[in-house]
Amino acid sequence: MRKKILAYIIAVLTITTCMIQLIPRQNNIFKIASQGEGESGFLTNNNLNQKKVYLTFDDGPSDHTDEILDILKKNKVRATFFVVGKETEHAKKMYRRIILEGHTLGMHSYSHNYDQIYASVGAFSKDLMKLQKYLYDLTEVKSYIYRFPGGSSNHCAGDIKPYIRYVNQKGILYFDWNALNEDAINFNASSYELNQKILKDVRRQKTSIVLMHDLHETKNTVKGLDSLIKTLKKEGYQILPITTNTKPIHHVSIDK
């Protein structure tokens, strides 16, 4: 009788162990697309050659970030946020929400003070490492996705190449853009005008990285976001977050 009971217990334990091994495991609830799954997690054999659009938002979090995230969630698309360092409770909540909802949390600088950031490579490093650590402390995810303040073609840095060499040495990937709505140039442009600028750029290329801003002043970008996404989907574009597998667009580049 004891042998039968023992055999039964062993059988139950064996089945339970097998069942546990079949359950998918998630290593970290805080996981941006660029660190974990890559673009292969979003593509199928039928759409490997599909037109791609990467929606990116610079300079947040702002008082519009929640609404942007709500619109993205409603439309079931993921985007990339190149954030700056903000220490308010609202900002901290936004950093975490960006990651929890599957978007890519990219770095844009802690201070966004051009004179300070581009004073030297040392000053640049101090600012960037401060932001990387700050975001990691809040989310437990270390970001390796970056956008230079002003882009790699900005005129404030003087010679940008030493800064590019630095990020390359750190294993950080930087991304510029090839489509934009100029929302930070003209805060009064209507959402329709902003979207038309983006669509004009997007329609002439197979892959687009779109520059927009997440600022208090860029409310019309937010107003037009739902319409922009619907138009892109209707025209057959796949909307993706930037990941470490995304082919970068560089205004200025150097050999690593």
Secondary structure, DSSP 4 states (H G I P E B T S, - for coil): -HHHHHHHHHHHHHHHHHHHHHS---S-SS--TTTTT-GGGT--TTSTTS-EEEEEEES---TTHHHHHHHHHHHT---EEEEE---SHHHHHHHHHHHHTT-EEEEEESS--HHHHTT-HHHHHHHHHHHHHHHHHHHS----EE--TT-TT-SSSSS-HHHHHHHHHTT-EE---SEE--TTT-TT--HHHHHHHHHHHHTTSSEEEEEEE--TT-HHHHHHHHHHHHHHHHTTPEEE---TTSPP--SS----
